[in-house]
Amino acid sequence: MSWRNRIDGACCRFAAIGVLSIALAGCFQPIYGELPVGGGPSLREVLRDVEIAEIDGRVGQEIRNDIIFELTGGGGNPVGAPFRLSLSVSSSSSPSSIIDPRTGVSQVDFVAVNVRYYLFDVAAKKQVLTDSALARVSVDRSLQRFARVRGVRDAENRAAQAIAQQIRSRLATYFLTRT
């Protein structure tokens, strides 16, 4: 096979890939775009119409605040919105198997935060979405008691932020794909 035939074959393959990618470009919809949802308002406006229910506990309140910020961009929790999000939060902390040979104490702790959430359509009075989000964050363990407590709190805050982003993405997907 001559080099000219190889070049012609490569050009044909690149042309086919180009035509295929142009044909498929219209099939994808950006999740953070300003496209209307089902011919109505934009995704950003729909996400602003989700009210977040009260949650007990420090970690739950941190998650609630982060979700409100993710959905509204700092606009606050809407009252009387067409959708309501209820959350059930559980968190735990566990040491890793990495042990400091001098002290015999674990060097790293893991903080796991698990959230089960439910989206309700207020007008239809029915639950339209049930899902869960999990974040597991590591924190260096200190021999100083207050440093350890603060480290766990910071890890819970990082986990809350990760969960809020997961829930926002899942809600955006739900609103873009519902009919």
N, C-alpha and C positions, 0 to 999 in steps of 0.2 A: 504494500500500500504506500503510495507516495505521500509526501508531506502536504501536497495540495489537497488531496482527498481528506486528509485528517483535519486541515483547516476548514474546509467546506463543511465537514460533519460537525465540527465544534461550533461553527457559526449557526448552523441549523438548530443545534441544541439550545444555544443561547437565545435565538429568536423564539423558539417554542416556549422556553421558560419565561421570556418577557411577555409574550402574548397571554400565557396562562396566568401570570401574576396580575396583569391588567384586567383580565376577565374576572378574577377572584377579588379584586380590590373593593368592589361594591358590596361584597358579602359581609364585611366586618363593620361593626359599629363601635366607635370608641366609647368606653364606659364613662369617661369624664367629659364628654362633649356636650355641646349645647343643643343636641338634637331633641325634638319633642318626643315625649313618651306616649305612644299610641295616638298621635295626632293632637295631643293636648300640650300641657306645659312641659318645660324642660326638666331634665332629671334633677337638676339642682333645686328647682322649685318644688318638685314632688318630695324630695328628701327633707325639705324644710317643713313639710306638713306631716311629720311623724312626731308625736308626743312621746316622751320617755317617762315611764312611770317611776315613782319613788322607789328607792332601793335602800335596804338596811345595811349598816356596816360601813366602815371606812373604805374598804376596797370597792364595795358596790357603789358608793357615792363617787369615788374616783372614776370608775368605769362610766357611770351615768354622765358625769361632767364631760369626759372625753368624747362620748358618743354625741352628746348635744353639740359640742364644738365641731365634730366631724360632719354632722348632718347640716348644721345651720351656718357654719363658718363664724360662730361667735354671736349669732343673732338671738340666742336664748331658746328656751323650751316653749314651743307653741302650745297654747291652751285651746282645747276644743278642736284639735286637728282631726282630719278624717282617718288617720291611722294612729294606733297606740302600740308602743313597744314595751313589753314587760320582760324583766330579766330575773333570773335566779342565779346567784353567784356563790361559788364555793372556792376557797383557796386553801392551799396546804404548803408546807415547807418540809423539805427532807434533805439530809446530808448526802453528799456524794461518797463514793468509795475511795476517793483520794485522801489518804491519811498523812498528816505531817509526822515524820518519824521521831522528831524531837518531843512533840507534845502529845502525840497519840490522838489528836483531834482532827476531825474532817477539815479540809482546807476550803471547800466550796459547799455552799448550800444551793438547793434548787427550790425556787418558788413557783408553784403551779397554780394558775387561776383558771377555773372552768366556769363558763357561763352558758346557761340554757336560756334561749330567748324565744319569745312568741310575739308575732305581729298580728294585731287585730284590726279588722276593718270595722270602724265604729258604726258607720251607717248600716252595714249589713249585719252587724252584731255577730260576726263569726271570725274565727281564727284562720288566717290565710297563710301563715308561714311559721314553721317551728324548726329551729336549728340550734347548733351549739358552736361555741368558739373556745379554744384552749390556747393558753400561752404559758410557756415554761421558760423561766429566766434564771440565770445563774447569778450568784452573789458571792464575793470573797468573804470567807468567814474570819472574823477578827476575835482575838482573845479579850478585847475590851467590850464590855456588855453594851454600852450605849452605841458604840460604833456598829456592833452586830445588829442591834434593833433598827438603827437608821438604814443600814444596808438592806435589810429585809424590806423595809418600807419603800425604799427607792426601787427595789426589784419589783414590788407589787405595783408601783406606779408605772414602771416600764411595761409590765404585763398588761395593765389596764389600757395603756395606749395602744398596744398591739391588738388587743381584743376589740377596741373601738374601731380600728381600721379594718379588721376582719368583718365586723358587723356592718360597717358602712358599705364595704364591697359587696357583701351578700345581699343587702337591701337594694343596692343599685342594680344588681343582677336580677333580683326579683321584679323590680319595677320595669326594667327594660324588656323582660321576657314575658310578662303577664299579658293576657289578651283581653 
